[in-house]
Amino acid sequence: MLANLLEASHLTPLDALPQTAAEHAGAAGFTDLRIYVADVRRQHLHLLPGPYDAAPDTERHIRIEGTAAGWAYQHGRLTSAAPQEASGAGWWVPLVDGTERLGMLRVRSAHDDARAREDVDRLAALLALLIGGKRTSSDTLARLTRTEPMNIGAEMAWNLMPPRTYADGRVVVSASMEMAYRISGDVYEYAVDGPLLHLTIFDAMGHDTAAGLCGALALGTCRSARRRGAGLAAKGEAVEEALIEQYHHRRYVTGILATLDTRTGVLSWVNRGHHPPVIIRGNRWSSHLKCRPAHPMGTGLGLPSTVCREQMEPGDRIVLYTDGITEARRHGDEEFGLTRFTDFLIRHHADGLPVPETLRRLIQAVLDYHHGELQDDATVMMCEWLGPALEDTEPAATLAGLPSSDRSAAQEGDSRP
């Protein structure tokens, strides 16, 4: 099944993937195969068009909150699908490309045992890789994962930024952003360079297309400087020079530029006129990291950049965010606030939720607090340092919410030999 599907995938457009996958899945006893992808806001799962075009609308669009498919998506677990008249077992299986949650696979199986679950896990993993590899060239997928049109800033930002989740044995990084369809100037980035993890968050002045262009210019310049070997302060200066050259002091960008050495847990960072990071330790307390800020990039005020350092402990979480998270307020009401923000992260992490799901719920809570309307971008990126050992991946897999055949079998009450 997997070999034939992989061979066929080279010349299979995304539109034809459901039909091709269904044809090859039959070799392992799988039928009624349906592929669902999550929308940009991660509120609904949408059915990829395929051989089931006669499916009712209730099966084409499934809410993530309050459904079996949504529960499986939130927790990264293989879950039984609703019983049907046909014989065999039905499952919801997460589609995860690396550590990025793309959606869900629904399938029926002629067999209901550990081997069948292992096979369907592998099928889901391959389908996720294929979707991930084709999504940058597929307008079908782009339209399906949107519930409203994107502005120009959002089109640029989503194509510039890395996937929302990354994990290895040393770290778990996850980010979330709203307003998903009307992004102004927020952008984030993480990048792995051997033992070093680079973390960046920028907030460009304004709420127009120019703010989006500023954010894109800042991120591209920072990336270029970093790949030439520039340090933290030098990256900020490179961004400043590019902004001044382009906008002549009329536009500016605030931001945090940080590097975590995963061998030692030392976090180095520079503050360019931005909210300082928050560190959460042991689900007990949180604090702002303190570092003398330099001026926002693009203003040319001449304040020196100070590289500050913090020794992290295994399990510490560093949180970068923009003011849309904490400062936006409803008319006449108080801000969402830093205390509410950090308490939410601590409480949901203690509940054992995967990090991406915690941030998805955080953004939803911010939206609910403001009656679904934000006046500014709200972006958060969280990184947990697990320790220096790259080989011990189980804690990272759990935090990232990765599907596992072993964990899935346990969920179903199966004992594996």
RARA-V505134 format. One record per backbone hydrogen bond with DSSP energy under -1.0 kcal/mol. NH is the residue of the N-H (numbers start at 1). CO is the residue of the C=O. Records with the same first field share a line. If there is no record, write none. Layout:
# RARA-V505134
NH: CO  CO
This chain:
# RARA-V505134
5: 1
6: 2
7: 3
8: 4
9: 5
11: 8
12: 9
16: 13
17: 14
20: 16
21: 17
22: 18
23: 19
24: 20
25: 21
27: 24
28: 25
29: 26
30: 25
31: 108
34: 106
36: 104
37: 46
38: 102
39: 44
40: 145
42: 39
45: 62
46: 37
47: 60
48: 35
55: 52
59: 56
61: 57
62: 45
64: 43
71: 67
72: 68
73: 69
74: 70
75: 71
76: 72
77: 72
79: 92
81: 90
89: 109
91: 107
92: 79
93: 105
95: 103
97: 100
99: 97
100: 97
102: 95
103: 95
104: 36
105: 93
106: 34
107: 91
108: 31
109: 89
110: 29
117: 113
118: 114
119: 115
120: 116
121: 117
122: 118
123: 119
124: 120
125: 121
126: 122
127: 123
128: 124
129: 125
130: 126
131: 127
132: 128
133: 129
134: 130
135: 131
137: 134
138: 135
142: 138
143: 139
144: 140
145: 141
146: 143
151: 181
155: 151
156: 152
157: 153
158: 154
160: 156
161: 157
166: 173
168: 171
172: 384
173: 166
174: 382
175: 164
176: 380
178: 378
187: 202
189: 200
191: 198
193: 196
196: 193
197: 260
198: 191
199: 258
200: 189
201: 256
202: 187
203: 254
204: 185
205: 252
212: 208
213: 209
214: 210
215: 211
216: 212
217: 213
218: 214
219: 215
220: 216
221: 217
222: 218
223: 219
224: 220
225: 221
226: 222
227: 223
229: 226
230: 225
235: 231
236: 232
237: 233
238: 234
239: 235
240: 236
241: 237
242: 238
243: 239
244: 240
245: 241
246: 242
247: 243
248: 244
250: 247
253: 297
254: 203
255: 272
256: 201
257: 270
258: 199
259: 268
260: 197
261: 266
262: 195
265: 261
267: 310
268: 259
269: 308
270: 257
272: 255
278: 319
279: 287
280: 317
281: 285
284: 281
285: 281
287: 279
289: 277
294: 271
297: 253
299: 296
308: 269
310: 267
312: 265
315: 385
316: 313
317: 280
318: 383
319: 278
320: 381
322: 379
325: 322
327: 323
333: 330
336: 328
337: 326
341: 337
342: 338
343: 339
344: 340
345: 341
346: 342
347: 343
348: 344
349: 345
350: 346
352: 349
353: 348
355: 399
358: 354
359: 355
360: 356
361: 357
362: 358
363: 359
364: 360
365: 361
366: 362
367: 363
368: 364
369: 365
370: 366
371: 368
372: 367
373: 370
378: 178
380: 176
381: 320
382: 174
383: 318
384: 172
385: 316
386: 170
393: 391
397: 393
398: 394
399: 395
400: 396
402: 397
408: 404
409: 405
410: 406
411: 407
412: 408
413: 410
414: 409
